[in-house]
Amino acid sequence: MPSKTVTATFRIDEDSFKDLQEDAKKQNISVNTLVNQLLLSYSHYDRLMKRFQLMKIPASTFKTILEGSTDEAIVAAAKTAGESIARTFVITKLGAFTIENMLEGFRTSSGYINAFEYSEFLSPGKITITLTHNLGKKGSLFLEEWIRCQLALVHRTAKFAVDEHSVIVDL
């Protein structure tokens, strides 16, 4: 069910408003829609991620860091991100760390961190999740371990198919 909306009035900096108008025009959406998207991004993701001292970096920079790291260091980082940060984020946002909430966490992460595209296909008794990205082979290693760690927290295992541009997970 869609969320209810409220009418609110805000005063904002004139230059910021011009930037909003320019971006809304480029995206072929209204300023109202763009502002609502920005507020949702803050409400659903950014305000929670402040607790984890999130650094927003370009995906290309993250890819460079991964390429300069050992596989062992990447797995260790993914474990920290999956077992601690992602778990805490999901619990903070959704109240419990369940398989359903974990998948919602993947969807949210995809929509807000822009490191990967998330898709899911449901069939009887099976969920296939696909994460596509431009982070290379080591990016796939990170994402695979990130997912594997979270699945372990809900006592689930999965079959993985990985290449340098995607991680496919069959649950």
Summary of the structure (lengths in Angstrom):
residues: 171
radius of gyration: 18.0
end to end distance: 26.7
largest distance: 53.4
contacts: 448
relative contact order: 0.12
helix: 60%
strand: 14%
